[in-house]
């Protein structure tokens, strides 16, 4: 069968992935074997760059990887040209239910149904940017609505990354995400679920698990202050309380992740055995020793602080955010030197979804090598999300979550901002115009799984496809909105 011209298969692929959702597992399984070919392929575990690189895909999983793999009869070749193939990126700290603007007003003015629709759009933007797996760290007042987004993605109804979700985060009365600055007489609701002691923590975890959560998100520190260069942040839960939460999560077969910026809250978190310490602006030597021993990664979230510093409403606010960023950079260098494990999480939501590759760039800029950041993102990230041995590497048996970028990310990590091709679970989600020839049978298909006949470019109208929609979908996702004043503290 003659391949379609590249613009034709692109328009079908991208338009249907956005308008009809992702491919079903059945439709991908019924497809002939697919071979991706590119100038290079990155082995993340070793840092070795294979040239050229090929990946063979059968159904939703990788069957072979190398410089040249077998091309069985009936297989279809996708030549991605002068690109580098690597695993789909992982963001271990996102907020699908947030967008740029004043967060407190989003949760008050926007209904949960409206926020859920926006979250679905955010999930689409993130996967188009190459993030094929994410951990959503709290809906910020939308309860368990993230369960619906995750389930719709899993069912192939909408495009988006693989998701681990927490529902609302958990907080104390008057804690980090409580509605502290509103008129008390208005009884504005917290953006988190209250739990003030061990018994309430256990009850809240059980309720969230019942509603579909994959893990537990707890606010362990806040409100943060930096005065005369001295960082201070009160802890919210004692060591005993955190241990009760970790034990209950373990009973349910899951884990606890904490928002924790400083001591002693970070120490209590490490002692309790949490899965990750997110933000991690201040870690003592004792805390870092425990993190090394227990393999607890820090998730720095630089990108959100940088965004706040450059989009602040006033010069005073900008100076405050920049001082916090400078402090985090100094402490991050200590953490890197101490050899603690890291994962990559951007805290995207307060800044535009689909732009969070900036986080990997900042981690390189502030002291890690590109390979170390990619290993933190893909190897540690896969383990943190509970998909170790399933995603994060291009290996036989792993899910075919694959991206292609121009150039070599080991030489210039910034190429991750320009993802040309995205595949998730063997289904093409995004491709750049003129990049490859591929038959329509291998493309992302409608949720009904019926597939597409071969159609010449002029017959796109028969599919109800507007080429302008496809062109827009293939562009980089900036999704920019006018920034509003951030009323809550940075770091969610």
C-alpha positions as CSV (number, residue, x, y, z in Angstrom):
1,X,0.0,0.0,0.0
2,X,1.4,3.4,-1.0
3,X,2.0,5.7,2.0
4,X,0.1,8.9,2.2
5,X,2.0,12.2,1.6
6,X,3.3,13.5,4.9
7,X,0.9,16.5,5.2
8,X,-2.1,14.2,4.7
9,X,-1.2,11.7,7.4
10,X,-0.3,14.5,9.7
11,X,-3.7,16.2,9.4
12,X,-5.6,13.0,10.0
13,X,-3.4,12.0,12.9
14,X,-3.4,15.2,14.8
15,X,-7.0,16.2,14.1
16,X,-8.4,12.9,15.2
17,X,-6.3,12.7,18.2
18,X,-7.7,15.9,19.4
19,X,-11.3,15.6,18.2
20,X,-12.0,11.9,18.7
21,X,-9.6,11.1,21.6
22,X,-6.8,8.7,21.8
23,X,-6.6,5.3,20.1
24,X,-8.1,2.4,21.8
25,X,-5.9,-0.5,22.9
26,X,-7.8,-2.8,20.5
27,X,-7.2,-0.6,17.5
28,X,-3.5,-0.3,18.3
29,X,-3.2,-4.1,18.8
30,X,-4.8,-4.7,15.4
31,X,-2.2,-2.6,13.6
32,X,0.7,-4.2,11.8
33,X,4.1,-3.9,13.4
34,X,5.5,-0.3,13.3
35,X,9.2,0.7,12.9
36,X,10.4,4.1,14.0
37,X,13.7,5.1,12.4
38,X,15.7,8.2,13.3
39,X,19.2,9.5,13.1
40,X,19.8,8.9,16.8
41,X,18.3,7.0,19.8
42,X,19.2,7.7,23.4
43,X,19.8,4.9,25.9
44,X,18.9,6.8,29.1
45,X,20.3,4.3,31.5
46,X,23.8,4.4,30.0
47,X,23.9,7.8,28.2
48,X,24.8,6.0,25.0
49,X,23.6,7.6,21.8
50,X,22.8,5.0,19.1
51,X,23.2,6.2,15.5
52,X,21.0,5.5,13.7
53,X,18.3,4.3,16.0
54,X,15.3,2.1,15.4
55,X,12.4,1.0,17.6
56,X,10.0,-1.8,16.6
57,X,6.5,-1.5,18.1
58,X,3.9,-4.3,18.3
59,X,0.6,-3.1,19.7
60,X,1.2,-0.7,22.6
61,X,4.6,-2.1,23.6
62,X,8.2,-2.0,22.3
63,X,9.4,-5.3,20.7
64,X,12.9,-4.4,19.7
65,X,15.5,-1.5,19.9
66,X,18.8,-1.0,18.2
67,X,20.7,0.6,15.3
68,X,18.8,-1.8,13.0
69,X,15.8,-4.0,14.0
70,X,14.1,-6.6,12.0
71,X,11.5,-5.3,9.6
72,X,8.9,-8.2,9.3
73,X,6.7,-8.6,6.3
74,X,3.8,-6.2,6.5
75,X,5.5,-3.8,9.0
76,X,5.3,-0.1,8.4
77,X,8.3,2.3,8.6
78,X,8.2,5.8,10.0
79,X,11.3,7.7,9.1
80,X,11.7,10.6,11.5
81,X,14.8,11.9,9.8
82,X,17.5,13.9,11.7
83,X,15.8,13.4,15.1
84,X,16.7,11.8,18.4
85,X,14.4,9.2,19.8
86,X,14.0,9.0,23.6
87,X,11.3,7.9,26.1
88,X,8.3,10.1,26.6
89,X,9.0,12.7,29.3
90,X,7.6,12.5,32.9
91,X,6.4,15.4,35.0
92,X,6.1,14.3,38.6
93,X,4.4,17.5,39.9
94,X,1.6,19.0,37.8
95,X,-1.7,20.7,38.5
96,X,-4.1,20.0,35.7
97,X,-6.8,22.0,37.4
98,X,-4.9,25.3,37.6
99,X,-4.0,27.8,34.9
100,X,-2.2,31.1,35.0
101,X,-4.0,33.8,37.0
102,X,-5.0,34.3,40.7
103,X,-5.5,30.8,42.0
104,X,-7.8,31.7,44.9
105,X,-10.2,33.3,42.4
106,X,-10.0,30.3,40.1
107,X,-11.3,28.1,42.8
108,X,-14.0,30.5,43.9
109,X,-15.2,31.8,40.5
110,X,-14.9,28.7,38.3
111,X,-17.2,25.7,38.8
112,X,-15.8,22.2,39.2
113,X,-17.3,21.2,35.8
114,X,-15.6,24.2,34.2
115,X,-12.3,23.4,35.8
116,X,-12.6,19.8,34.8
117,X,-13.0,20.8,31.1
118,X,-9.9,23.0,31.5
119,X,-8.0,20.2,33.1
120,X,-8.8,18.0,30.1
121,X,-7.4,20.7,27.8
122,X,-4.3,20.9,30.0
123,X,-3.8,17.2,29.8
124,X,-3.9,17.5,26.0
125,X,-1.4,20.3,26.0
126,X,1.0,18.4,28.2
127,X,1.0,15.2,26.1
128,X,1.4,17.2,22.9
129,X,4.5,18.7,24.5
130,X,6.0,15.2,25.0
131,X,4.9,14.5,28.6
132,X,3.4,11.0,28.3
133,X,3.2,10.4,32.1
134,X,2.4,12.8,35.0
135,X,1.6,12.9,38.7
136,X,-1.2,15.4,39.4
137,X,-0.5,16.8,42.8
138,X,-3.9,18.0,43.9
139,X,-6.9,19.5,42.2
140,X,-6.9,22.6,44.4
141,X,-10.5,22.4,45.6
142,X,-12.0,20.3,42.8
143,X,-12.1,17.2,45.0
144,X,-11.9,13.9,43.1
145,X,-12.7,15.4,39.7
146,X,-9.2,14.3,38.5
147,X,-10.5,10.7,38.7
148,X,-12.8,11.5,35.7
149,X,-9.9,13.0,33.7
150,X,-7.7,10.0,34.4
151,X,-10.4,7.6,33.5
152,X,-11.4,9.4,30.3
153,X,-7.7,9.3,29.2
154,X,-7.4,5.6,30.1
155,X,-10.6,4.8,28.1
156,X,-9.4,6.6,25.0
157,X,-12.0,9.3,25.2
158,X,-9.6,12.3,25.4
159,X,-5.9,12.7,24.7
160,X,-3.6,13.0,27.7
161,X,-0.6,11.5,29.6
162,X,-0.7,8.5,31.8
163,X,-1.8,9.9,35.2
164,X,-1.3,9.2,38.9
165,X,-3.8,11.4,40.8
166,X,-4.3,12.4,44.4
167,X,-7.7,14.2,44.4
168,X,-7.5,17.1,46.8
169,X,-4.3,17.5,48.8
170,X,-4.6,17.2,52.6
171,X,-4.0,20.2,54.9
172,X,-4.5,21.4,58.5
173,X,-6.9,24.1,59.5
174,X,-5.2,27.4,58.7
175,X,-2.5,25.5,56.8
176,X,-0.8,26.2,53.5
177,X,-3.8,25.9,51.2
178,X,-6.5,27.1,53.5
179,X,-8.5,30.2,52.5
180,X,-6.5,32.3,55.0
181,X,-6.8,35.8,53.5
182,X,-10.5,35.9,52.8
183,X,-13.2,37.5,54.9
184,X,-13.9,34.7,57.6
185,X,-17.5,35.6,57.5
186,X,-17.7,34.4,53.9
187,X,-16.6,30.9,54.9
188,X,-14.5,30.4,51.7
189,X,-13.6,26.8,51.4
190,X,-10.1,25.5,51.6
191,X,-8.3,24.3,48.5
192,X,-7.4,21.1,50.4
193,X,-9.2,18.5,52.6
194,X,-8.8,19.2,56.3
195,X,-7.2,16.6,58.6
196,X,-5.9,17.9,61.9
197,X,-4.7,14.7,63.6
198,X,-3.7,11.1,62.9
199,X,-7.3,9.8,63.0
200,X,-8.5,12.5,60.6
201,X,-5.6,11.8,58.3
202,X,-6.5,8.1,58.1
203,X,-10.2,8.9,57.5
204,X,-9.4,11.4,54.8
205,X,-7.0,9.0,53.0
206,X,-9.7,6.3,53.1
207,X,-12.3,8.7,51.6
208,X,-10.0,9.9,48.8
209,X,-9.0,6.3,48.0
210,X,-12.7,5.4,47.8
211,X,-13.1,8.3,45.3
212,X,-10.3,7.0,43.0
213,X,-7.0,8.5,44.2
214,X,-3.8,6.8,43.3
215,X,-1.6,8.3,46.0
216,X,-1.8,10.8,48.9
217,X,-0.6,14.4,48.7
218,X,0.0,16.1,52.0
219,X,1.0,19.7,52.7
220,X,3.7,19.3,55.3
221,X,5.1,22.9,55.5
222,X,4.0,26.5,55.0
223,X,3.7,29.5,55.1
224,X,7.3,30.1,53.9
225,X,9.3,33.1,54.8
226,X,12.7,34.3,53.9
227,X,13.9,37.1,56.2
228,X,17.5,38.5,55.9
229,X,18.5,35.3,54.1
230,X,17.1,33.0,56.8
231,X,14.4,30.5,55.5
232,X,11.6,29.6,57.9
233,X,8.5,27.4,57.4
234,X,6.4,25.8,60.1
235,X,5.7,22.1,59.9
236,X,2.0,21.0,59.7
237,X,2.2,17.4,60.8
238,X,4.3,15.7,63.5
239,X,6.5,12.7,62.8
240,X,3.9,10.4,64.4
241,X,1.1,11.9,62.3
242,X,3.0,11.5,59.1
243,X,3.8,7.9,60.0
244,X,0.1,7.2,60.5
245,X,-0.6,8.6,57.0
246,X,2.3,6.6,55.4
247,X,1.1,3.4,57.2
248,X,-2.5,3.9,56.0
249,X,-1.4,4.6,52.5
250,X,0.8,1.4,52.5
251,X,-2.2,-0.6,53.8
252,X,-4.1,0.6,50.7
253,X,-1.1,-0.3,48.4
254,X,-0.1,3.3,47.7
255,X,2.2,6.1,48.9
256,X,2.4,9.6,50.4
257,X,4.0,12.6,48.6
258,X,4.6,15.8,50.6
259,X,4.8,19.5,49.8
260,X,7.7,20.2,52.1
261,X,10.0,23.2,51.8
262,X,12.1,23.2,54.9
263,X,13.1,21.9,58.3
264,X,12.0,20.3,60.5
265,X,9.0,19.3,58.3
266,X,11.3,17.8,55.6
267,X,13.1,15.7,58.3
268,X,9.8,14.4,59.6
269,X,8.8,13.5,56.1
270,X,12.1,11.6,55.4
271,X,11.8,9.8,58.8
272,X,8.2,8.8,58.0
273,X,9.2,7.3,54.7
274,X,7.3,9.4,52.2
275,X,7.6,8.7,48.4
276,X,9.0,12.2,47.5
277,X,9.7,15.6,49.1
278,X,8.4,18.2,46.7
279,X,9.9,21.7,46.5
280,X,12.7,20.8,49.0
281,X,14.1,24.3,49.4
282,X,15.8,23.5,52.7
283,X,17.2,20.0,53.6
284,X,19.5,19.4,56.5
285,X,22.4,16.9,56.3
286,X,20.4,14.5,58.4
287,X,17.4,14.7,56.1
288,X,19.6,14.2,53.0
289,X,21.3,11.2,54.5
290,X,17.9,9.6,55.1
291,X,16.8,10.5,51.5
292,X,19.9,8.7,50.1
293,X,19.3,5.7,52.4
294,X,15.6,5.4,51.6
295,X,15.8,6.5,48.0
296,X,13.4,9.4,48.5
297,X,13.8,11.9,45.6
298,X,13.5,15.6,45.9
299,X,11.4,17.3,43.3
300,X,12.7,20.9,43.1
301,X,10.0,22.7,40.9
302,X,12.2,25.6,39.8
303,X,10.0,26.6,36.8
304,X,7.1,27.8,38.8
305,X,9.2,30.1,41.0
306,X,10.9,31.5,37.9
307,X,7.5,32.2,36.3
308,X,6.3,34.0,39.5
309,X,9.5,36.1,39.6
310,X,9.1,37.2,36.0
311,X,5.3,37.6,36.0
312,X,4.9,39.3,39.4
313,X,2.2,42.0,39.7
314,X,4.5,44.4,41.6
315,X,8.2,45.0,41.9
316,X,8.0,44.1,45.6
317,X,6.5,40.7,44.7
318,X,9.0,40.2,42.0
319,X,11.9,40.9,44.4
320,X,10.4,38.5,46.9
321,X,10.0,35.7,44.4
322,X,13.5,36.2,43.0
323,X,15.0,36.1,46.5
324,X,13.2,32.7,47.0
325,X,14.5,31.4,43.7
326,X,18.1,32.5,44.6
327,X,17.8,30.7,47.9
328,X,16.5,27.5,46.2
329,X,19.4,27.6,43.7
330,X,22.0,27.9,46.5
331,X,20.4,25.0,48.4
332,X,19.9,22.9,45.3
333,X,23.7,23.0,44.6
334,X,24.2,21.6,48.2
335,X,21.7,18.9,47.5
336,X,23.3,17.9,44.2
337,X,26.7,17.8,45.9
338,X,25.3,15.6,48.7
339,X,24.2,13.0,46.1
340,X,20.5,12.8,47.0
341,X,18.1,11.4,44.4
342,X,16.0,13.7,42.3
343,X,12.9,13.4,40.2
344,X,11.6,16.2,37.8
345,X,8.4,18.1,38.5
346,X,7.6,21.5,37.2
347,X,4.5,22.5,39.3
348,X,2.9,23.5,35.9
349,X,-0.6,25.0,36.1
350,X,0.2,28.4,37.6
351,X,2.2,28.7,34.4
352,X,1.0,27.5,31.0
353,X,0.6,23.8,30.4
354,X,2.8,22.3,27.7
355,X,5.7,24.6,28.5
356,X,7.2,22.7,31.4
357,X,10.3,21.3,29.6
358,X,11.8,24.5,31.1
359,X,12.1,22.6,34.4
360,X,14.7,20.2,32.9
361,X,16.7,23.2,31.5
362,X,16.8,24.9,34.9
363,X,18.0,21.8,36.7
364,X,20.9,21.7,34.1
365,X,21.5,25.4,34.5
366,X,21.7,25.1,38.3
367,X,24.2,22.3,38.5
368,X,23.2,18.9,37.0
369,X,24.4,17.4,33.8
370,X,21.8,16.8,31.0
371,X,22.1,13.1,31.4
372,X,21.6,13.2,35.2
373,X,18.5,15.3,34.7
374,X,17.1,12.9,32.0
375,X,17.8,10.0,34.3
376,X,16.1,11.8,37.2
377,X,13.1,12.5,35.0
378,X,12.8,9.1,33.2
379,X,14.3,6.5,35.5
380,X,13.5,8.0,38.9
381,X,10.2,9.4,37.6
382,X,9.0,6.1,36.4
383,X,9.7,4.5,39.8
384,X,8.1,7.4,41.6
385,X,4.9,7.1,39.6
386,X,4.8,3.3,40.1
387,X,5.6,2.4,36.5
388,X,9.2,1.3,36.9
389,X,10.0,-1.3,34.3
390,X,7.1,-0.1,32.2
391,X,8.0,3.4,31.0
392,X,11.1,5.7,31.1
393,X,13.3,3.6,28.9
394,X,13.2,2.3,25.3
395,X,13.4,-1.4,26.0
396,X,11.6,-4.5,24.8
397,X,8.4,-5.0,26.8
398,X,8.1,-1.4,27.8
399,X,5.1,0.7,26.8
400,X,5.8,2.5,23.5
401,X,5.9,6.0,25.0
402,X,8.3,7.7,22.7
403,X,9.2,11.2,21.6
404,X,11.5,12.6,18.9
405,X,13.4,15.9,19.2
406,X,15.7,17.8,16.9
407,X,19.4,17.5,17.9
408,X,21.0,15.8,20.9
409,X,19.5,16.5,24.4
410,X,22.8,15.5,26.0
411,X,24.5,18.5,24.2
412,X,21.6,20.9,24.5
413,X,18.7,20.1,26.8
414,X,16.7,22.9,25.3
415,X,15.7,20.7,22.3
416,X,13.1,19.2,24.7
417,X,11.1,22.4,24.1
418,X,10.7,21.4,20.5
419,X,9.2,17.9,20.5
420,X,8.4,16.9,16.9
421,X,6.8,13.5,17.5
422,X,4.9,12.0,20.4
423,X,3.7,8.4,20.7
424,X,2.0,7.0,23.8
425,X,1.2,3.4,24.1
426,X,1.9,2.8,20.5
427,X,-0.5,5.5,19.3
428,X,0.8,8.5,17.4
429,X,-0.3,11.7,19.3
430,X,1.7,14.3,17.5
431,X,4.0,14.6,14.5
432,X,5.5,17.5,12.6
433,X,4.6,18.4,9.0
434,X,6.8,16.7,6.4
435,X,8.5,14.5,9.0
436,X,7.6,11.0,8.0
437,X,5.5,8.9,5.7
438,X,3.1,6.5,7.4
439,X,-0.1,4.7,6.3
440,X,-3.3,5.8,7.9
441,X,-3.9,2.4,9.5
442,X,-1.0,3.1,11.9
443,X,-2.3,6.5,13.1
444,X,-4.2,7.5,16.1
445,X,-7.7,6.3,15.5
446,X,-11.2,7.3,16.7
447,X,-12.3,5.9,20.0
448,X,-14.6,3.5,18.2
449,X,-11.5,1.8,16.9
450,X,-12.8,1.4,13.3
451,X,-9.7,2.9,11.8
452,X,-9.4,4.9,8.5
453,X,-9.3,4.0,4.9
454,X,-6.5,5.4,2.7
455,X,-7.7,8.9,1.7
456,X,-6.0,11.3,-0.7
457,X,-5.4,14.8,0.7
458,X,-8.4,16.3,-1.1
459,X,-10.7,13.9,0.7
460,X,-10.0,15.2,4.2
461,X,-13.3,17.0,4.2
462,X,-15.1,13.6,4.2
463,X,-13.7,13.1,7.7
464,X,-14.9,16.4,8.9
465,X,-11.3,17.5,9.5
466,X,-10.5,21.2,9.3
467,X,-6.8,21.5,8.2
468,X,-6.5,24.7,10.2
469,X,-7.3,22.8,13.3
470,X,-4.6,20.3,12.6
471,X,-2.1,23.0,11.8
472,X,-2.8,24.6,15.1
473,X,-2.6,21.3,17.0
474,X,0.8,20.6,15.5
475,X,2.4,23.8,16.7
476,X,4.2,24.2,20.0
477,X,1.7,24.5,22.9
478,X,2.1,27.7,24.7
479,X,-1.5,28.2,25.8
480,X,-0.5,31.5,27.2
481,X,-3.0,33.6,29.2
482,X,-2.6,36.9,30.9
483,X,-1.0,36.3,34.2
484,X,-2.8,37.5,37.3
485,X,-1.5,38.2,40.7
486,X,-0.7,35.0,42.6
487,X,-2.3,35.3,45.9
488,X,-1.1,31.9,47.3
489,X,2.5,31.2,48.0
490,X,4.6,29.5,45.3
491,X,4.9,25.8,45.5
492,X,1.7,23.8,45.5
